[in-house]
Amino acid sequence: MNQFALVALVAMVVLLVVLVELAAAVLPVLIVVTLVPPEQRRDLAECLAAADSSRRLRVWPALRAAVRARRQGALADRAGQR
């Protein structure tokens, strides 16, 4: 019984790690697909790629950089309309 409990515990930890890794990989994609208009996705992808060149996306710094770039673009558009 004790050995079975140990195997079950290890399996649960492995499953938890796998689920967390999948969520970390899928969550940024879901955010982009659901919250970013289609015409702005390419610009956001370029901004995210420039903000984080590592293999694993760091969501918060990349999103802050994307918001900053979007605000600068909005300010430039307003200045161009005047």
Z-matrix of the N, CA and C atoms (Angstrom, degrees):
N
C 1 1.456
C 2 1.522 1 110.82
N 3 1.328 2 116.11 1 -41.47
C 4 1.453 3 120.65 2 -178.46
C 5 1.533 4 111.25 3 -64.47
N 6 1.331 5 116.49 4 -39.60
C 7 1.461 6 120.86 5 179.54
C 8 1.527 7 110.54 6 -67.37
N 9 1.322 8 117.75 7 -38.37
C 10 1.462 9 121.92 8 177.38
C 11 1.524 10 110.75 9 -63.15
N 12 1.303 11 118.18 10 -40.81
C 13 1.462 12 122.28 11 178.92
C 14 1.529 13 110.63 12 -63.51
N 15 1.305 14 117.00 13 -39.29
C 16 1.459 15 121.08 14 178.65
C 17 1.530 16 111.10 15 -65.90
N 18 1.318 17 116.74 16 -44.14
C 19 1.465 18 120.97 17 177.93
C 20 1.526 19 110.15 18 -63.09
N 21 1.319 20 117.17 19 -42.48
C 22 1.466 21 120.97 20 179.03
C 23 1.527 22 111.06 21 -64.11
N 24 1.312 23 117.64 22 -39.60
C 25 1.452 24 121.59 23 178.98
C 26 1.530 25 111.23 24 -64.97
N 27 1.312 26 117.29 25 -44.57
C 28 1.468 27 121.26 26 178.40
C 29 1.524 28 110.08 27 -63.06
N 30 1.329 29 117.19 28 -42.62
C 31 1.467 30 120.99 29 178.68
C 32 1.527 31 111.05 30 -62.34
N 33 1.312 32 117.52 31 -39.80
C 34 1.467 33 120.94 32 178.99
C 35 1.529 34 111.22 33 -65.91
N 36 1.322 35 117.26 34 -41.07
C 37 1.463 36 120.81 35 178.77
C 38 1.522 37 110.56 36 -65.12
N 39 1.326 38 116.89 37 -43.41
C 40 1.466 39 120.38 38 178.18
C 41 1.528 40 110.08 39 -62.50
N 42 1.309 41 117.81 40 -44.40
C 43 1.459 42 121.91 41 178.28
C 44 1.528 43 111.11 42 -61.34
N 45 1.311 44 117.20 43 -41.79
C 46 1.461 45 120.94 44 178.15
C 47 1.523 46 111.35 45 -62.30
N 48 1.313 47 117.29 46 -43.87
C 49 1.464 48 121.26 47 179.21
C 50 1.524 49 110.59 48 -62.95
N 51 1.313 50 117.09 49 -43.22
C 52 1.469 51 121.21 50 179.04
C 53 1.522 52 110.69 51 -62.73
N 54 1.324 53 117.56 52 -44.28
C 55 1.463 54 120.93 53 179.64
C 56 1.525 55 112.20 54 -64.60
N 57 1.322 56 117.05 55 -39.57
C 58 1.467 57 120.21 56 178.24
C 59 1.528 58 110.58 57 -65.50
N 60 1.320 59 117.13 58 -41.18
C 61 1.461 60 120.37 59 178.37
C 62 1.527 61 111.42 60 -64.83
N 63 1.311 62 116.96 61 -40.58
C 64 1.467 63 119.68 62 177.15
C 65 1.521 64 111.43 63 -64.64
N 66 1.306 65 116.79 64 -42.34
C 67 1.465 66 119.92 65 178.24
C 68 1.528 67 111.17 66 -63.30
N 69 1.323 68 116.92 67 -39.81
C 70 1.464 69 120.42 68 179.26
C 71 1.529 70 111.41 69 -66.17
N 72 1.311 71 117.40 70 -30.39
C 73 1.461 72 120.43 71 179.32
C 74 1.522 73 111.55 72 -81.17
N 75 1.309 74 117.93 73 -34.65
C 76 1.464 75 121.71 74 -173.29
C 77 1.528 76 112.49 75 -88.35
N 78 1.309 77 118.25 76 -32.37
C 79 1.461 78 121.32 77 -174.74
C 80 1.531 79 113.54 78 -57.69
N 81 1.327 80 121.18 79 -47.19
C 82 1.474 81 119.00 80 178.36
C 83 1.525 82 112.93 81 -61.53
N 84 1.317 83 116.96 82 -36.54
C 85 1.470 84 119.94 83 178.46
C 86 1.520 85 110.32 84 -66.17
N 87 1.322 86 117.41 85 -42.89
C 88 1.463 87 120.28 86 178.27
C 89 1.520 88 111.76 87 -63.15
N 90 1.321 89 117.58 88 -39.51
C 91 1.459 90 120.93 89 177.94
C 92 1.520 91 110.16 90 -61.46
N 93 1.321 92 117.04 91 -46.26
C 94 1.464 93 120.73 92 -178.58
C 95 1.523 94 110.44 93 -64.78
N 96 1.316 95 117.18 94 -46.51
C 97 1.465 96 120.52 95 -176.25
C 98 1.525 97 111.58 96 -65.93
N 99 1.324 98 117.98 97 -37.88
C 100 1.461 99 119.97 98 -174.87
C 101 1.526 100 113.56 99 -88.86
N 102 1.320 101 118.44 100 -29.97
C 103 1.465 102 119.45 101 -171.53
C 104 1.523 103 115.03 102 -108.52
N 105 1.315 104 118.39 103 -16.31
C 106 1.461 105 120.35 104 -176.80
C 107 1.523 106 108.95 105 -103.06
N 108 1.340 107 117.06 106 127.89
C 109 1.471 108 119.72 107 177.98
C 110 1.532 109 110.70 108 -59.91
N 111 1.331 110 117.35 109 146.13
C 112 1.473 111 120.70 110 -175.88
C 113 1.526 112 114.30 111 -55.43
N 114 1.315 113 117.71 112 -35.71
C 115 1.468 114 119.49 113 -177.84
C 116 1.530 115 112.87 114 -72.43
N 117 1.328 116 118.01 115 -14.53
C 118 1.465 117 121.07 116 -179.34
C 119 1.525 118 113.13 117 -104.76
N 120 1.318 119 118.44 118 -1.99
C 121 1.465 120 121.34 119 -176.07
C 122 1.520 121 112.56 120 -66.41
N 123 1.315 122 117.40 121 -39.36
C 124 1.459 123 119.44 122 -179.30
C 125 1.532 124 110.74 123 -64.48
N 126 1.338 125 116.67 124 -43.75
C 127 1.472 126 120.10 125 178.30
C 128 1.527 127 111.06 126 -63.39
N 129 1.324 128 116.48 127 -40.41
C 130 1.459 129 119.81 128 178.44
C 131 1.522 130 110.90 129 -65.12
N 132 1.323 131 117.12 130 -41.14
C 133 1.465 132 120.40 131 178.83
C 134 1.529 133 111.01 132 -61.81
N 135 1.329 134 117.11 133 -41.24
C 136 1.466 135 120.58 134 177.83
C 137 1.523 136 111.05 135 -65.90
N 138 1.328 137 116.51 136 -40.02
C 139 1.466 138 120.44 137 179.01
C 140 1.530 139 110.51 138 -66.31
N 141 1.318 140 117.35 139 -42.36
C 142 1.460 141 120.32 140 178.23
C 143 1.519 142 111.56 141 -64.66
N 144 1.314 143 116.34 142 -39.39
C 145 1.465 144 119.59 143 178.85
C 146 1.527 145 110.81 144 -65.27
N 147 1.327 146 117.14 145 -38.11
C 148 1.463 147 120.39 146 179.10
C 149 1.528 148 111.32 147 -71.89
N 150 1.331 149 116.66 148 -33.47
C 151 1.461 150 120.34 149 -177.06
C 152 1.526 151 112.23 150 -76.73
N 153 1.319 152 117.39 151 -26.83
C 154 1.458 153 120.18 152 -175.61
C 155 1.522 154 109.25 153 -144.98
N 156 1.301 155 116.32 154 105.36
C 157 1.457 156 119.99 155 -178.06
C 158 1.520 157 112.45 156 -96.64
N 159 1.338 158 117.89 157 3.71
C 160 1.463 159 119.38 158 179.26
C 161 1.525 160 110.07 159 -75.42
N 162 1.310 161 116.35 160 170.47
C 163 1.465 162 120.38 161 -178.71
C 164 1.522 163 111.52 162 -68.78
N 165 1.291 164 117.35 163 -29.33
C 166 1.462 165 120.83 164 -175.76
C 167 1.526 166 109.18 165 -110.40
N 168 1.290 167 116.00 166 128.65
C 169 1.455 168 121.78 167 -177.39
C 170 1.528 169 110.56 168 -70.64
N 171 1.310 170 115.17 169 127.46
C 172 1.461 171 120.20 170 171.84
C 173 1.524 172 106.13 171 -96.21
N 174 1.306 173 116.61 172 106.87
C 175 1.455 174 122.49 173 -166.17
C 176 1.522 175 113.15 174 -64.15
N 177 1.309 176 118.54 175 -52.57
C 178 1.464 177 119.44 176 -171.27
C 179 1.528 178 113.05 177 -66.57
N 180 1.323 179 121.31 178 -47.87
C 181 1.470 180 118.70 179 177.20
C 182 1.532 181 112.00 180 -61.11
N 183 1.312 182 116.40 181 -37.36
C 184 1.463 183 119.31 182 179.89
C 185 1.528 184 111.10 183 -67.72
N 186 1.322 185 117.35 184 -41.14
C 187 1.462 186 119.56 185 178.81
C 188 1.525 187 111.62 186 -67.95
N 189 1.330 188 117.24 187 -36.78
C 190 1.472 189 119.27 188 176.09
C 191 1.519 190 110.50 189 -63.19
N 192 1.323 191 117.09 190 -41.54
C 193 1.468 192 120.63 191 177.99
C 194 1.527 193 110.48 192 -64.92
N 195 1.320 194 117.06 193 -38.04
C 196 1.465 195 120.31 194 178.99
C 197 1.523 196 110.88 195 -66.24
N 198 1.326 197 116.99 196 -42.08
C 199 1.472 198 120.29 197 178.40
C 200 1.526 199 110.22 198 -64.70
N 201 1.329 200 116.90 199 -41.78
C 202 1.459 201 120.68 200 178.56
C 203 1.530 202 110.40 201 -61.27
N 204 1.320 203 117.39 202 -44.39
C 205 1.465 204 120.85 203 179.80
C 206 1.523 205 110.98 204 -65.67
N 207 1.314 206 116.73 205 -38.42
C 208 1.464 207 119.83 206 179.27
C 209 1.527 208 111.07 207 -66.49
N 210 1.328 209 116.60 208 -41.14
C 211 1.471 210 119.79 209 178.33
C 212 1.523 211 111.19 210 -65.33
N 213 1.325 212 116.69 211 -40.69
C 214 1.461 213 119.66 212 177.65
C 215 1.527 214 110.59 213 -63.91
N 216 1.327 215 116.80 214 -38.53
C 217 1.463 216 120.57 215 177.22
C 218 1.510 217 111.09 216 -65.49
N 219 1.341 218 117.33 217 -40.13
C 220 1.459 219 121.03 218 178.13
C 221 1.519 220 110.77 219 -65.22
N 222 1.327 221 117.48 220 -40.58
C 223 1.465 222 120.45 221 177.97
C 224 1.525 223 110.81 222 -65.01
N 225 1.322 224 116.60 223 -39.91
C 226 1.462 225 120.34 224 178.80
C 227 1.519 226 110.54 225 -65.85
N 228 1.335 227 117.15 226 -38.78
C 229 1.451 228 120.07 227 178.54
C 230 1.535 229 111.51 228 -65.87
N 231 1.327 230 116.01 229 -40.34
C 232 1.480 231 119.27 230 177.51
C 233 1.520 232 110.83 231 -65.22
N 234 1.323 233 117.09 232 -40.88
C 235 1.465 234 120.50 233 179.90
C 236 1.532 235 110.13 234 -66.54
N 237 1.311 236 117.95 235 -34.07
C 238 1.459 237 121.89 236 179.70
C 239 1.509 238 112.53 237 -73.65
N 240 1.338 239 118.11 238 -25.05
C 241 1.462 240 121.99 239 -179.01
C 242 1.520 241 111.36 240 -80.81
N 243 1.303 242 118.38 241 -19.43
C 244 1.485 243 120.89 242 -177.59
C 245 1.479 244 112.54 243 -76.24
